[in-house]
Amino acid sequence: MKIKSIGITGNIGSGKSLVCKIFQQLGINTFYSDEETKKLYLLPEIKEQIVNYFKDEVYFKDGALNKKLLSYHLFKNPQALQFIESVLYPQLNKTFDKWCERQNSDYVLFESAILFEKKFDNLFDKIIFVSAPEDIRLQRAMLRDNCNEENVRSRMRLQWEEKMKIEKSDFVVFNDGNKMLIPQVIEIHNILKRY
């Protein structure tokens, strides 16, 4: 029987990773889609398709991805972004499925900041959204990434508003510094175990 998979998402600086760590303490493993996607760029069959599309300048001589140059291409060319997603996302889903086969907990988490934006939400049994006020998220992201406000705001603009995501989620964890996180996570965990 296929393991239950739960999508967990939240906008930049919401504290998704911290919430995932709490689930981890409860014995629930998380598949971090960003980290896994970075690894896909180095698979020979993916690399070949990307090199053929952009020519080899998006990889350094040592074979590492030139993230800055690739980001530049993707930002100015929507077709290039569509191409990259068409190459990466099917492979990401396969990687996740294989990873799920090795898990033996009650359910697993798939963490992605762009779960709704990329229409991944219909792939999961339930969705958890991590919510935090914008000013708190802004400060957290600036500190974490050591960057300025405009840099964070430009990334924020690429994400849907929290309100839209909350409406489409099954559970919401409030990470606003007032509500305690652990009791919220435990409550969701207990519901998901029974589900």
N, C-alpha and C positions, 0 to 999 in steps of 0.2 A: 504493500500500500504506500502511495506517495505521501511523504511527510507534509504536514501543513506548513505553508509558507506565508509569512506575514510581511507586508511591506512596511517599512518605517521611514518616514520622511519629515522634513521640516526645512524652513528657509535658512539661509546663511546665518550662522551665529546662534541658532536656536538651541544647540546643545544635544543634537542627535547622538553624537559619539558618547557623551556621558550617559545618556539614557541606555544606549546599547551596552555599555559596560555594566550597568545595573542588571540588565537582563542576563548578561554573561555570568554574573555572580549567582543567578538563579538556575544556571545550567543551560542557558539558551544561547546558541552560537549565532553570530552575525556574519553575513556575506556583505562585504563593503564594496559596492559596485564601482566606485571611483578607483580604488586600489586595483581591483581586478581588471578594469578597463585599461589602466596604464600597462599592465602586463601583456594585454592582447596585442598592443602595438609592436611587441618584439617577437611575436610568433611568425615564423618564416612565411606561411601562406598569407597572413594579413599584411605583413611588411611588403611582400611582393606586389600586392594589389595597390597599396598606398604609393609605393615608389613608381609604379606604372602610371598612376593618376597624376601625381604631383611632380614626377621625376625625382631624382634622388636627393634633392636639396633638403627635404624635411627630415633626413637622417644624417647624423654626423658620420665622419669617416670611421669612427669606432663602432658604428651600428646603433648608437643611442639616438633616441628621438629628439629632434630639434623642436621642443615644445613651443618656443617663442615664434618660430617661423610658421609652424603649423597653425597656431592660434591666429596669427595674422591672416593666413589664407582663409581659415574658417570664418573669421569675423567679417571679411569683406566679400565672401562668396557663398551665398546660401546653397548653391548646387554642391559645392565642396563639402559643406556640412552634411547635406543629405547623403552624399556618397560615403563619408566616414561613418555615419550612423548605420547605413545599410550594410556596411562591412562589419562593424563592431557589434551591433546589438544582437544579431542572431547568434554570434559566437559567445557573447556574454550570457545569453539565455542557456546555451548548451553547457557552458562552464558552471553556471548556477545549478542546473539539473544534476550534473555529475557530482558537484559538491554536496547537494542535498542527499544523494545516495549514500554518502559516507557519514551522515549525521544520524544520531539515534535519540534525540531529545523529543519532547512532546510537539515541538514546532521549531521553525527557524525564522530568523529575520533577514530581510533583504534591505540594506540601507542605501537610499539614494535621495539626493537633494532634488532631483528633477523627475521624480516618480510620476507626477501628474502631467507635467509639461510634455513628457515623452510618451504619455499614454501607457505606462507600465502598470497602472493601478489595476487593470482588469486581469492581470496575471496572478493576483494574490487572493488568498482566502479572506483576509481582513487587512485593513490599513490603520497604522498608528501615526498620528501627526504630533510632532513636538512643537509647541507654540511658545513664543516669547515676544514681548513688546519690541517694536522696531528699534527704539533707542538703545535697549539692552543688547539686541542682536548686533547693532552697528558697532558698539563699544567692544563687544567680545571679538567680532571678526577683525577689527582694526588691531587689537592686541595680539590675537592669535597669528595673523598673517603679516604683522608689522607693516601695515600699509595705511594710506590716508583715507579720509572719509569718502572722497569721490570714487576711489578705486572700489570700495565696498558697495557704494550706492549703484555704481554701474553694473555690478553683479546682481544686486538686489532687483534691479529693473528687469532682468532676464527671467525672474521667477514670478509665478502667480502670486496674487495677494493671499495672505493667510486665511482670510474669511472664506474664499472659494475652496481652499484645501480642507478647511475644517468641515465644511458642509459635505465634502465627499469622503471624509474619513470615518472609520468605525469607532476609533478611540482618540482622545486628545490628552496629551501629557502637557501640563502647564509648567514651564521652566522659567518663571518670572522672578525667582528669588524670594517669593513669599510662600508659595505652596511647596510642601516637602515632596521631593521627587520619589523617594523610595516607596512610600505607601501607595502612590499613584501607579507605579510600575508593578508592584505586587498585586494590586487589585486587577489590573489588566492581565497579568500573568495567570492568575487564578481562573479568570474567565476563559482565557485561551486554552488552558489545560483541559477544561471541561468541554470546550466547543468541539 
